């Protein structure tokens, strides 16, 4: 499949054979992402260098619904698993026992953090959200 280019991001169709080629919100790192419906549960897979992370595929729709409900900018609050997160951020929501999956969206223990860093650019790519691209303290809001 041919690649499409928008700004600094070149992207495919979001499959393992033609992944989205994305940048983190700060535009400092590149990574690949794709949906994999063959996994149980279906996953959004992220590859950063040689590291592979996976999040429940439903995270795209769930975080978009949360952002729509909040109706304004929400801080990303990126943090590795095991590190404290700031209340009210996307990262805190992605770990909260009150979210739609009852806790972490990340599927691989030890690699369940950094949700906001890798999932939010996917929302932007899909036209579901507006994302800031500052060096630090970025925010997102639903479109």
LOLUMTOR-608823 format. One record per atom (N, C-alpha, C): x, y negated, z negated. Coordinates in steps of 0.05 Angstrom, whole numbers, padded with zeros to 5 digits, always signed. Each point is the difference from the previous one (the first is absolute). Layout:
N
XYZ/...
***
This chain:
143
+00017+00023+00000/-00017-00023+00000/+00018-00025+00000/-00008-00020+00013/+00016-00025+00002/-00002-00015-00026/+00022-00013-00007/+00001-00017-00024/-00012-00027+00006/-00013-00011-00020/-00010-00028+00002/+00017-00017-00018/+00003-00025+00006/+00017-00017-00017/-00016-00025-00008/+00000-00006-00026/-00012-00024-00010/+00020-00013-00019/+00010-00023+00007/+00020-00013-00018/+00024+00018-00003/+00008+00004-00025/+00024+00016-00006/-00007+00030-00004/-00025+00007+00004/-00008+00028-00004/-00007+00013+00026/+00012+00023+00005/-00007+00017+00022/-00015+00024-00011/-00022+00007+00012/-00015+00022-00012/-00011+00019+00021/-00004+00024-00009/-00012+00021+00017/-00029+00004-00008/-00008+00025+00003/-00029+00006-00006/-00005+00011-00028/+00021+00000-00017/-00004+00009-00027/+00000+00030-00004/+00013+00015+00018/+00003+00029-00003/+00029+00006-00005/+00006+00024-00009/+00027+00007-00005/+00018-00002+00025/-00011+00006+00023/+00015-00002+00025/+00003-00028+00010/-00018-00018-00009/+00000-00028+00009/-00007-00018-00024/+00018-00001-00020/-00007-00014-00025/-00001-00030+00003/-00012-00013-00020/+00001-00029-00002/+00028-00006-00009/+00013-00020+00012/+00026-00009-00008/-00004-00027-00013/+00003-00001-00026/-00008-00023-00016/+00023-00012-00015/-00005-00023-00012/+00018-00014-00018/-00014-00004-00027/+00016+00001-00021/-00011-00005-00026/-00010-00029-00001/-00017-00007-00019/-00011-00028-00001/+00021-00022+00001/+00023+00004-00012/+00021-00020+00000/+00015+00000+00027/-00006+00018+00018/+00012+00003+00026/+00030+00008-00003/+00007+00012-00023/+00028+00007-00005/+00007+00028+00008/-00019+00018+00002/+00005+00028+00006/-00020+00011+00020/+00010+00018+00016/-00017+00014+00020/-00008+00027-00011/-00023+00010+00009/-00009+00027-00007/-00021+00009+00020/-00004+00026+00001/-00020+00012+00017/-00024+00010-00017/-00024+00000+00011/-00023+00011-00014/-00019+00013+00021/-00014+00020-00009/-00019+00013+00017/-00021+00015-00018/-00023+00005+00012/-00021+00016-00014/+00005+00029+00007/-00003+00017-00019/+00002+00029+00004/-00024+00014-00011/-00019+00006+00017/-00025+00013-00008/+00004+00030-00006/+00023+00011+00008/+00004+00029-00005/+00008+00006-00028/+00008-00020-00016/+00008+00004-00028/-00025+00002-00017/+00004+00012-00023/-00023+00003-00019/+00009-00012-00027/-00010-00024-00007/-00020-00016+00015/+00013-00014+00023/-00016-00010+00020/+00011-00016+00022/+00016-00023-00012/+00022-00007+00014/+00019-00019-00011/+00008-00022+00019/+00007-00023-00011/+00015-00021+00014/+00029+00006-00008/+00017+00007+00020/+00027+00008-00005/+00018-00024+00007/+00019-00006-00017/+00019-00022+00003/+00028+00011+00000/+00016-00007+00020/+00028+00008+00000/+00018-00025-00001/+00016-00002-00021/+00018-00023-00003/+00028+00013+00000/+00015-00004+00022/+00025+00014+00003/-00005+00030+00000/+00012+00014-00020/-00004+00029-00002/-00021+00007-00022/-00010-00021-00014/-00020+00005-00021/-00028+00001+00012/-00015+00020-00009/-00028+00003+00010/-00018-00003-00024/-00019-00018+00002/-00021-00004-00020/-00027+00006+00013/-00019+00008-00016/-00027+00005+00011/-00021-00010-00020/-00020-00012+00011/-00023-00010-00015/-00025+00012+00012/-00021+00003-00017/-00026+00009+00011/-00008-00017+00023/-00008+00012+00022/-00008-00016+00024/-00023-00019-00006/-00017+00008-00018/-00023-00017-00006/+00008-00027-00013/+00026-00002-00007/+00009-00025-00013/-00004-00024+00018/+00000+00003+00026/-00004-00022+00018/-00027-00012-00003/-00021+00017+00000/-00027-00010-00003/-00005-00009-00028/+00011+00014-00020/-00005-00006-00028/+00012-00027-00008/+00025-00005+00008/+00013-00025-00008/-00014-00023+00016/-00008+00004+00024/-00015-00020+00015/-00026-00007-00014/-00014+00020-00010/-00025-00005-00015/+00005-00016-00025/+00022+00007-00014/+00007-00014-00025/+00006-00029+00006/+00015-00005+00022/+00007-00028+00007/-00024-00016+00008/-00019+00013+00014/-00025-00014+00008/-00015-00007-00025/-00002+00018-00019/-00014-00005-00025/+00012-00023-00016/+00026-00001-00001/+00013-00022-00014/-00003-00027+00014/-00001+00001+00027/-00006-00024+00016/+00020-00022+00001/+00024+00005-00010/+00021-00021+00001/+00027+00014+00002/+00021-00017-00001/+00027+00011+00001/+00005+00017-00025/+00014+00023+00004/+00008+00018-00022/+00031+00004+00003/+00014-00003-00022/+00029+00004+00000/+00006+00030+00005/+00021+00005+00014/+00008+00028+00006/+00010+00014-00025/+00019-00011-00014/+00010+00012-00024/+00016+00025+00004/+00016+00002+00021/+00016+00024+00006/+00016+00010-00024/+00000+00026-00004/+00016+00012-00021/+00003+00030+00006/+00023+00010-00007/+00004+00029+00002/-00017+00015-00021/-00006+00025+00005/-00014+00016-00019/+00016+00000-00026/-00014-00002-00023/+00012+00000-00026/+00008-00027-00009/+00000-00020+00017/+00006-00028-00008/-00026-00013-00007/+00000-00019-00018/-00025-00014-00007/-00010-00017+00023/-00026-00003+00002/-00012-00016+00021/-00016-00023-00013/-00002-00022+00015/-00015-00023-00010/-00030+00005+00005/-00016-00005-00021/-00029+00003+00003/-00011-00017+00022/-00021+00010+00013/-00014-00015+00021/+00013+00002+00028/+00022+00014+00002/+00014+00003+00026/-00010+00024+00016/+00007+00001+00025/-00006+00023+00017/+00013+00025-00012/+00025-00003-00008/+00015+00023-00011/-00013+00011-00025/-00009-00018-00018/-00014+00009-00024/-00026+00014+00007/-00015-00010+00019/-00025+00013+00009/+00005+00028+00011/+00022+00003+00014/+00007+00026+00013/+00008+00022-00020/+00003-00008-00025/+00007+00019-00022/-00022+00003-00021/-00019-00018+00001/-00020-00002-00021/-00019+00024-00001/-00005+00011-00023/-00019+00022-00003/-00028-00008+00008/-00006-00026+00003/-00027-00009+00008/-00003-00003+00030/+00022+00004+00016/-00003-00002+00029/-00015+00024+00011/-00008-00001+00025/-00017+00022+00011/+00012+00028-00001/+00026+00004-00003/+00012+00026-00002/+00008+00007-00028/-00004-00019-00019/+00005+00005-00028/+00030+00000-00008/+00016-00016+00015/+00028-00001-00007/+00017-00005+00025/+00023+00010+00000/+00019-00004+00022/-00011+00009+00028/+00004-00017+00020/-00005+00007+00028/+00024+00016+00011/+00023-00005-00012/+00024+00015+00009/-00002+00029-00006/+00009+00017+00019/-00003+00029-00002/+00024+00015-00011/+00023-00013+00001/+00025+00015-00007/+00011-00013-00026/-00001+00016-00022/+00010-00010-00025/+00028-00010+00002/+00005-00023-00012/+00026-00013+00002/+00002-00020+00024/-00019+00003+00019/+00000-00017+00023/-00028-00012+00004/-00015-00005-00022/-00027-00010+00003/-00002-00030-00002/+00021-00014-00007/+00000-00029-00002/+00004-00013+00027/+00004-00026+00000/+00005-00017+00023/-00024+00001+00020/-00023+00007-00010/-00024+00001+00015/-00005-00027+00015/+00001-00022-00014/-00006-00026+00012/+00020-00007+00021/+00025+00008-00003/+00021-00006+00019/-00004+00014+00027/-00010+00024-00001/-00003+00016+00025/-00028+00002+00011/-00020-00002-00016/-00028+00003+00009/-00011-00027+00010/+00007-00022-00013/-00011-00026+00008/+00008-00008+00029/+00024+00005+00010/+00006-00007+00028/-00017+00017+00019/-00008+00024-00008/-00018+00016+00017/-00027-00014+00003/-00010-00010-00023/-00025-00015+00002/+00002-00024+00018/+00022-00014-00002/+00004-00023+00018/+00001+00009+00029/+00014+00021+00006/+00002+00010+00027/-00027+00008+00012/-00017+00012-00017/-00026+00009+00008/-00020-00023+00001/+00008-00024-00007/-00018-00023+00001/-00020-00001-00023/+00007+00013-00022/-00018+00001-00023/+00007-00021-00021/+00024-00011+00002/+00009-00018-00021/+00020-00020+00011/+00002-00022-00015/+00020-00020+00005/+00021+00003-00022/+00026+00001+00008/+00021+00006-00019/+00021-00022+00002/+00009-00010-00023/+00022-00019-00001/+00027+00013+00005/+00019-00015+00011/+00026+00011+00006/+00022-00017-00011/-00001-00006-00026/+00020-00015-00014/+00022+00019-00009/+00022-00011-00010/+00022+00017-00010/-00009+00015-00025/-00018-00012-00016/-00010+00013-00025/-00029-00009-00005/-00012+00014-00019/-00027-00007-00010/-00021-00003+00022/-00001+00019+00018/-00020-00001+00022/-00028+00008-00010/-00020-00009+00015/-00028+00005-00006/-00013+00010+00025/-00024+00012-00004/-00016+00010+00022/-00030-00007-00005/-00015-00003+00022/-00029-00003-00004/-00013+00013+00024/-00024+00010-00005/-00016+00014+00021/-00009-00020+00022/-00002+00010+00024/-00012-00015+00022/-00028+00010+00004/
***
